[in-house]
Amino acid sequence: MAKSEKPAVRRRFLPEEPPPDFFSSGCTLLDCVLGGGWALGRISNVVGDKAVGKTLLAIEAMANFGRRFPKGRIEYRESEAAFDEGFAATLGMPLDRVDIVRDEKMRTVEDWFLDLKASLAKSGPVLHELDSLDALSDRDEMKRDLDEGTYGTKKAKALSEVFRRSTDAIAEARMHLMIISQIRDNIGVTFGRQYKRSGGHALDFYASQVIYLAQISTINKTINKVKRQIGVTVKAKNTKNKVGMPYRDCTFDILFGFGIDDVGSHLFWLDELGQLKLAGDIVKLGKARDMALDIGDLSADKYAAAANELRTIVTKQWDVIEKGFAPARRKYE
């Protein structure tokens, strides 16, 4: 090589491979937060307190994965003995396509690993969901007496081994592994996070998408002077994202018996931005926040048409905002 020639150096900011395939979470705003939706070949962790919509988010993911990949496999592993198939069906879960394994066969981390290993031996794409990690024990815990505490160290070590053995296979099989976790109080902590989740640090290390959910308000409706709660408004924040920008957040409405209200949530977001005029005729369907109250009066066709139009508007607005925060130049040119 002549002295004047420089060695070829690959620009570090260019990806070596095409971006991973995505499928929708059921909420366009949440898709933007995630970097395009849930990513194939990756692990995600959905964390939240009780009754905040973790299982519902898993159900919405199964419904949208089924539409995105008609020949893909859907596996739901339930370890809490609390899954209601009838309720899940009303939210759009394609029960005829879902392989469900319940708690009697899904009691320990080791049981789950054997099941996951068998799934990875088959062809993809596949969505594999564990609901939830906290309800799993380990074999040593199942054998010991209650007064022989181990402080969860055995479970954490087992999980770390599971992820070390499975991460490459998950990418090759084009699997999306979604793990649901519950928030636990971090007792005795003065500074830093006041909450944690079980299972040690392995999941934090191997997960590409980590979403924390929190309920911020309730949605109420009054009929014949009777006021009842019909849903909740949830805030979602990604605390880790390796397929998009991290530390993005959004809010969306969850209606009981319906699921995520994409239309109402996006109208409210546009209203906050002062860009509700972009929604045009959709606004005539109702005020931004009142959409949740009147959603039952909309036909399926009207709702789908409004959702599709808003999806384009919201995505463009999100991109405009993200470009405004982007650096003016790259570090290595």
N, C-alpha and C positions, 0 to 999 in steps of 0.2 A: 504494500500500500504506500503510495506516495505520501510524503510528509504533509503536503498541503491538504490531503483528503482527511475528512473527519469520519470516524466510525459511525455507522448507522445506529441511532439511539431511538428506541420507540418512545413516543411521547406518553408520559405516564397517565395523563388524564384521558387517553383514548381506551375504551374497553377492549379487552382481548377477544371477547365473545359477544354475540348479539345479546341484547337485554333479555331477561327471562320473560316467559309468557305470564300473563296476568289473567285473573278472572275477577269479576266485580264482587264487592262486599255487600252490595244491595243499597249502598248510599254513595252517590257521586262525590260528595264532599269527603267522605272517609276514603274513597279511592284516591283522591288527590293527596290526602294526608299520607296514605300508604305508598305513594309513588306510582300508582297505576292500578292498584288493587292487590289482592293476595297473589304472591309470586310462586310459580311452579319451581320445584327443585330447592325450595327453602323451607325453613322452620319458622312458624309464627307463635307468639304467646299472647293470649288475650287475658288480661288481668283485671279484676274488679271486685267490688264488694257484693254482697247478696242482692239479688233482684235488680241488677243494673243492666241486664241484657246480654250476658256472656253467651248463654246457650242460644238465645235468639240470634245473635250474630253468627254462631256456628250453623244454625238452620238456614239463615239467609245465604251463607257461603255455599252450603250444599245445593240450594236451589239454583244459584247462579252458576256454580260449577257444572251442574247438570245441563244447563242451557248452553254454556260455553263449549263444553266437550261432551257431545251426545254419546260418544263411545267410551268416555272415561269411567273409571271406577270410583265409587263413593263408599267410604268406610267410616262408621261412627262407633266409637268405643265408649260405652257409658259405664262409669264406675260408682255412681251415686245412688242407684236404685230409685231414680226420681224422674225418668224420662216418660213423657206422655205422647204417644204416637199420634193420637187424635188431634191434640193441640198443635203438634209439629206439622201435621198435614194441612191444617187451616192456614199456617204461615207459609206454605209453599214447599215444604220438604218433600222431595220425590221418593216416597217410601218404597215404591216398587223397584227403585234402582239402588237403594241404600242397604249395604251389608251392616246390620246392627249386631254388636256383641254386647251383652249386658253384664251387670256387676258380678253375677255368680261365676263367670269365666274371666273376669277382669278385676282381680283383687290385689295383685302385687305388681310391682315394676317389672319383675321377671316374667310374669304372665304376659304383660303388654309387650315386652321386648320380643318374645317368641312370636307373638301375633304380627308385630311390625316386620320382623325378619321374613316371615312367610309372605307378607304383602309385597315386600321389596323384590321378591324373587319373580313376581309377575310383571307383565308389561304395563306401562303407564299410558296416559297420565292418570293420576289418582289423587284424590283428596282423602286424607286420613285424619280424623279428629279424635282427640282424647278429652273426654268431659267427665271428671276433671282429674288433674294431676294430684291434687290434695287428697282425694279419696283413695288413692292407691297406697297400700302398705308395701313392705318388703318381706321376703320369706323369713328373715330372722325375727322381725316384729311379730309375725303371725305365730311363731313358736314360743316366744317368751311370755312371761307373766306381765301383768300391767305395772307392777312395782319395779320392774327391771328396765328402767328408762335408757334409751340410747341417744336421745336428743336429735333423732332424725339423721344421724351421720351415715348409717348404713344405706338409707334410701338415697341420700345425696350422692354417695359413692357409686351406687348402682346406676343412677341416672347419668352420671358423668361417663360411665363405661358404655351405656346405651348410645349416647350421642357420639362418642368417639368412634364406635363401630358402625354407625348408621349414616353419618352426615354425607359421605361421598356417595353412598348407595341412594340416598334420597335425591340427590342432584341428578344422578344417572337415570333414575326411574321416573323423573319428572313428577315427583310427588310433592304435594304441599302438605306438610305436617302441621296441624293446628292443635295447640295445647292450651287448654283453659285452666287458669289458676285463680285462687281466691286470695284476697288481701288478708294478711294477719297483722295485728298490732306489734310493733317492734318495741317491746317493753324495756324500759330503762334507758332509752336513747334520748338524749337532750338535743343534740345537733344532728343534722342529716335527716334521712327519711324516717318518718314516724311509722312506717308500715313495711312489710316484707311479704314474701310468699315462700312456701315450703319447697324443698328440693335442692337447696344449695345454689351455687353460682353457675353450674354447668349450663342450665337453660339460658341464662343471661348471655353466656359466652357464645353459644351455638345458634341462638335465634337470630334471624335476619330482620324480623319485624316484631316489635314489642309494643302492644297497645294497652294503655291503662284507661279504664272506663270509670266514670263517676256520675252519679245522678245529681243534677243541679236544680231541678224543679219538677213539679208535677203538672199534668194537663188535666183540667177538669171541665165537665160539661153539665149543664142544668136542664132538666126536662121535667115539666110540670112541678116546678119548684123543688125538685129533688136534685141535689148536686152530688155527683160522683166522679171519682178519678177514672179517666179513660186511657191514661198513658203517662209517660215520663219523658223529660228532656235530658239527654245524656251528653256528657262531654267526653271526647276521645282524644288522647294525646299519645303520639308515638315517642317513646323514650329511647328507641333504637331503631334505625332503619338503614339497611345496607343495600336497598334497591331504590332509594329515593332520598329526599332531604329529611334529616331527622328533626325532632322537636317541633313538629307541626301539630296543630290541633284543630278540632271542629266540634260543633254541636249538632245533634240531630234528634228528631222526635221518634219515640217508639210508642205505637198505639197497641193496646191490648187486643189480641185476636186479629191483628192486621200485620204488624211488623214495623219496619222502618218506614216512616212517611217521607219519602224522597221529595215529593212536591212541596209539602209544607215547610220542610227544613230548608230547602233551597230558596224559597221565597223569603223566608225570614232572614237568611244570610244575605241575600241581595238587598233587602230592606236595611240591614245594618250597614252595608256599604254605601247606601244612598243610591243604589243602581236598580231599584225595583222597576223603573221604567223599561229596562231591557226585557223584562218578562212580557211586555205588551199585553195581548189579550188574555194571557193566563191570569193576570191579576184580577180580571173580572170574575174569576171563579170564587174569589174570596180574598179577604185581607191576609197578609202574610201569616200571622199567628192564628187566625181563625180558620185557616185551611184544615188544621188538625180536627177542629170541631165539626167541620162539614164534609170530611172525607168520605163518610158513609153514604152521602147523597150523590157522589160522583159515579158515573158508570165506569166500567173497566176500560172502555175505549178512551173516554175523556182523560182518565187518570194516566193511562199509558202515553197518550199523545202529549200531555202536559209534562210528564216526566222526561220523555225523550227530548223535547225542546229545551227544557231547563238543563238537562245534562250537558248540552253543547254550550249554553250560555255560562253556566257555572264553571265548567272546565276552562273556557277562554278567560274568564275573569281571574281564576286562580293562577293561570299561567302569566297573565299580565302582572299580578302582584309579585309572583316569584321572580320574574325577570327584573323587577325593580329592586329586589334585594340581592341579585346576583352581582359579583364583582365585575368591574368594567373591563378587566382583561384577565387572561390566564397567567398563572405564575411562570410557566415555562412556555415560551413562544419560539 
